[in-house]
Structure formats: structure tokens, C-alpha cells
Amino acid sequence: IAANMTGDKFMGTDFTYDEIAGDLSYAEQYRAERLADDVLDGKSVYVLKLIPTTETPYGSIIMWVQKDPIIPLRIELFGIESGVRTKTLELGEYREVDEQLIPHYLEMRDELANTRTILHLVEISSETISDDVFSLRYLRR
């Protein structure tokens, strides 16, 4: 993916290429400010406001993080100039994959377009895929 396309929609969904690839580095790009703890869907959560420390695709982020285990449940993304909430990501159905809790339900809502994309992962494999799989020859089979 060309660098100038990483903020574009991934295959027509409400996710961008950056978001689908998981390339956002919250610790490196944002400073966290703890807001009042809350309850989300019956779960005790920390609420964090993330403020950018470098050039980022969002002006700020509000994140609801379950306390035990520590996993994100909701992420609200706000525009840089407008400060308006542009997207909301809901995460759920966490399962252990290679000793990490991975969400198998992801719902991204584009608040401005009033659309949403749901990814419901059935299975995640950590098996190594050969580079040949991504060749034109392989795809034409």
C-alpha cells in the first residue's frame, strides 16, 4: 500500500488501511490522560483520552479499556480540526490466540457517513504463509 493511501478506506469498508493493519502506535503517537472510571456493558473500565504528540490521523481518541483482563472495548476517534467524533470502534468476543487475547468481533462505525462495517472473525491462524501466495501466478490458479 502506498504511503499516501494508508488513510483511505480499506476495500470500501469503514476501516482505513492503517486501522485494519493495526499500525497505529498509541504509546508512541499519543499521550494518555485518565478520565473517570466507568462501566461499559456491565464491565468495569478505565476511560482514557489520548492526545496526539506527533502527526496522527486523529485529533484525539477516547478509549474504554476493561480492567481485568486489560483489553480495549470501545474506541472513539475524533477529527483533527473539527474535534467531532468521526468513528467508533467496538471490540468483543475476545479469544486467546498464541497466548494473546484477540478480538473476534470488530464493528467500525463511520459517524459522519452513518455507515458501519462488522468483521466477525471465525478463526485466526498464526501459520506462516508463503510469499508465493501473494503472486499473480498463484492468484490466477
C-alpha positions in Angstrom: 0.0 0.0 0.0 1.4 3.4 -1.0 2.1 5.7 1.9 -0.4 8.3 0.6 -3.2 5.6 0.7 -2.9 4.4 4.3 -5.7 6.7 5.4 -8.0 5.6 2.6 -10.9 3.2 3.1 -9.8 -0.5 3.1 -11.7 -2.2 0.2 -14.7 0.1 0.6 -15.2 -0.7 4.3 -15.3 1.9 7.2 -11.8 0.8 8.2 -8.7 2.6 6.8 -5.7 0.6 5.7 -3.9 1.9 8.8 -6.7 0.7 11.1 -7.0 -2.7 9.5 -3.2 -3.2 9.6 -3.1 -2.3 13.3 -0.2 0.2 12.6 -1.5 2.8 15.0 1.1 3.1 17.8 -0.9 4.7 20.6 2.1 4.7 23.0 4.4 6.4 20.5 1.9 8.8 19.0 -0.4 9.8 21.9 -0.2 11.0 25.5 -2.8 9.3 27.7 -4.9 11.2 30.2 -7.0 9.1 32.6 -10.7 10.2 32.8 -13.2 8.9 35.4 -13.6 5.1 35.5 -16.9 3.8 34.1 -18.9 0.7 33.5 -19.5 -0.4 29.9 -21.8 -3.3 29.1 -21.6 -4.4 32.7 -17.8 -4.4 32.8 -15.6 -2.1 34.9 -13.4 0.0 32.6 -10.7 2.7 32.6 -11.5 5.6 30.3 -8.5 7.2 28.6 -8.3 10.3 26.5 -5.4 10.1 24.0 -3.9 13.4 22.8 -1.5 13.3 19.9 2.1 14.1 20.4 3.0 13.9 16.7 1.3 14.0 13.4 -1.6 11.5 13.6 -4.8 10.7 11.7 -7.0 11.8 14.6 -7.2 14.9 16.8 -8.0 12.8 19.9 -9.2 9.3 20.9 -11.3 8.2 23.8 -10.7 4.6 24.8 -12.7 2.3 27.2 -10.4 -0.4 28.5 -11.6 -3.3 30.6 -9.8 -3.5 33.9 -9.4 -7.3 34.1 -8.2 -8.5 31.7 -6.9 -5.3 30.3 -8.4 -5.2 26.8 -10.0 -2.3 24.8 -13.8 -2.5 24.4 -14.6 0.8 22.6 -12.5 3.4 20.8 -13.9 6.7 19.7 -11.9 8.7 17.1 -12.2 12.4 16.7 -11.3 14.7 13.8 -8.1 16.8 13.9 -9.6 20.2 13.1 -13.3 19.7 13.9 -12.9 17.8 17.2 -16.1 15.9 16.1 -16.3 12.2 16.7 -15.8 10.7 13.2 -15.6 6.9 14.0 -16.4 4.4 16.8 -14.8 1.0 17.0 -16.4 -1.7 19.2 -14.4 -4.7 20.1 -15.6 -8.0 21.5 -15.6 -11.8 21.6 -12.0 -11.9 22.7 -10.3 -15.3 22.4 -6.8 -16.4 23.2 -4.6 -16.8 20.1 -0.9 -17.6 20.7 -1.2 -16.5 24.4 -2.7 -13.1 23.4 -6.4 -12.1 23.7 -7.6 -11.1 20.2 -11.0 -9.6 19.4 -13.0 -11.7 17.0 -15.8 -9.1 16.7 -14.9 -5.7 15.4 -17.5 -3.1 14.4 -16.4 0.2 12.9 -19.0 2.9 12.6 -18.4 6.0 10.5 -20.4 8.5 12.4 -20.3 11.1 9.6 -21.5 8.8 6.8 -23.8 6.9 9.1 -22.4 3.5 8.0 -20.8 0.6 9.7 -18.6 -2.4 8.9 -18.7 -5.6 11.0 -15.8 -8.0 11.0 -16.6 -11.3 12.6 -13.5 -13.5 12.7 -14.2 -17.2 12.8 -10.7 -18.4 13.1 -7.2 -16.8 13.3 -4.2 -18.8 12.4 -0.6 -17.9 13.2 0.6 -20.3 10.5 3.3 -18.7 8.2 2.0 -18.1 4.7 4.4 -18.4 1.8 5.2 -15.3 -0.2 4.1 -17.3 -3.3 0.5 -17.0 -2.2 0.7 -13.3 -3.0 2.0 -13.7 -6.5 -0.1 -13.2 -9.6 0.6 -16.7 -10.7 -0.9 -18.1 -7.5 -3.9 -15.8 -7.6 -4.7 -16.9 -11.2 -5.0 -20.6 -10.2 
